[in-house]
């Protein structure tokens, strides 16, 4: 069965998928890890300067 051109315009994609949620969770985790790393580096640099 072939769809007509007008019927093709009515096709809607899925909503939020598990893959999308997983990607968002990994992005948040990566950003938090990056923040911790930068914060630790800054703390180490300022700790050496004060001594």
C-alpha positions in Angstrom: 0.0 0.0 0.0 1.5 3.3 -1.0 0.6 6.5 0.8 -0.5 9.6 -1.1 1.6 12.8 -0.8 -1.0 14.5 1.5 -1.1 11.4 3.8 2.7 11.7 4.2 2.3 15.2 5.6 0.1 13.8 8.4 2.7 11.4 9.7 4.0 12.6 13.1 7.2 11.5 14.8 7.5 10.0 18.2 7.8 12.0 21.4 10.7 11.9 23.8 12.5 8.6 23.4 14.7 6.7 25.9 17.7 7.4 23.8 17.1 11.2 24.0 16.6 11.0 27.8 19.8 8.9 28.1 21.7 11.5 26.0 20.5 14.4 28.2 21.5 12.5 31.4 24.9 11.9 30.0 25.3 15.5 29.0 24.3 16.7 32.5 26.8 14.2 34.0 29.6 15.4 31.7 28.9 19.0 32.5 29.0 18.3 36.3 32.2 16.4 36.0 33.8 19.1 33.9 32.7 21.7 36.6 34.3 19.6 39.4 37.5 19.2 37.4 37.8 22.9 36.7 36.9 23.8 40.3 39.6 21.4 41.7 42.2 22.8 39.3 41.4 26.4 40.4 41.6 25.4 44.0 45.0 23.7 43.5 46.3 26.7 41.6 45.2 29.2 44.3 46.4 26.9 47.1 49.9 26.9 45.6 50.0 30.7 45.2 49.1 31.4 48.9 51.9 29.2 50.2 
